[in-house]
Amino acid sequence: MQQHKANCNHVSRNCKSPENPAFVKEIVDTGFLLDKDQHHSHIVLGDIRVDGDEAAIKMQSNDYLSIASDKRIAAAKAEILLEQGHGDAMSRVFTHDREDVYKSFEKRMASILGAEDAVLCMSGYNANTGIIQAFAKQGTNVYIDIKAHASLWEGIACARARARPFRHNNIDDLHRKIKRYGPGLIVVDALYSTNGKICPLEKLVEIAEDYACAIILDETHSFGCHGNLGGGIAVEMGIEDKIHFRTIGLSKAIAARGGVVAGSKRNMEFFRYEAFPMIFSTSVLAYEIAGFEKTLDIINSETWRREKLHENHAYLRDGLLSLGYDVGECDSQIIAIIAGSNPDTIILRDYLASNGIFGSVFAPPATAEGAALVRFTINADLNRQDLDKVLGVFAKARYELDLDCVPRLCAFDLFQAAE
Ligand SMILES: Cc1ncc(COP(=O)(O)O)c(C=O)c1O
């Protein structure tokens, strides 16, 4: 695809900035990974560039259904933009009573999610901060999985609520904490973005019912990819009516910018007028909604995309497992190889990139200290040849890389290689 090239030739004027006061300087100096690792670009960037390499296998974006460059979506947006311009760039709080494209998209989302009502937000980040800020007060217990997305933690800070973190996907730890501290919100991702694991939703529902808690389920990575019409994990499990709140970033399978919150009619009406991001920030624009609608049409009619995504994931995961890589925990569409330290992660990423395989580095604060990883997001466009190439590189890495995350070769492998 012909990418739009940014014009980087602007001559920078000789602009000056004021000197940082000492406390700002200290924050910037200590927080910047660049200097910490003595690496000349930020750890997440890397030096081997993917741009223009047609043979490269790119598993970095969250465009799971390979829909981002679909011209039908661009055309749907362009049509509205050219006909109506941007429309109202204002907070939705003043216009919720209109029966307009916003409302009709919200109704469609509610129906796909099997929820009474849904509210369109500016992003998944906003949906998550807004939902906790709106439904928790200062001191409310918020039981949050330690791997839940950063925006959910931010929501707890916005509400000044009491974070009660529990071990990743660990029901026993959650149970212990709820028994100790009492009712509150239980906050989890349906499908975790750093390891591809699915949350134990049925057990979470049981605990929530037993202890008068409410669940916030972030379906950002599962929406579009799981369940009937892509309604997500709760829909796939048939327990959507047991979850109080679901949030979705439209930035993954929908490959756009926007978010959605879903729940009961009463709670959603409260959210529309009480969540800070709904009041104090400008809404997405009408032409963007035309894009969401077209994307949903495509996802609903082209179910092969979902099927291919899961088929590709299973093929790659099984292949890596048989090579001895520790990826058994990656339930769906994401494969993560935990390299551990930042330098080991850079070695793994650079080795793969130099062999034409591109994943993304996740390092602290996006992971725990010493648990940095390279993540590969699978997509529907990858074919068998691509996946075999990836497996071939991982097989070769066992001979060429000395890292803890790369399986040691046994005598049989060496014997085969010698033949
Ligand atoms: C699990 C999860 N929730 C929320 C978000 C935020 O979504 P958005 O990019 O739409 O703001 C992300 C994005 O990285 C995510 O991975």
The ligand as an ORCA input file, in Angstrom:
! r2SCAN-3c Opt
* xyz 0 1
  C      -6.964     -3.334     27.144
  C      -6.992     -1.934     26.625
  N      -7.916     -1.078     27.091
  C      -7.977      0.201     26.672
  C      -7.081      0.691     25.750
  C      -7.155      2.117     25.319
  O      -7.842      2.157     24.120
  P      -7.673      3.391     23.113
  O      -6.428      3.170     22.349
  O      -8.909      3.303     22.279
  O      -7.651      4.627     23.935
  C      -6.117     -0.155     25.215
  C      -5.160      0.358     24.209
  O      -3.987      0.164     24.225
  C      -6.054     -1.500     25.669
  O      -5.112     -2.334     25.216
*
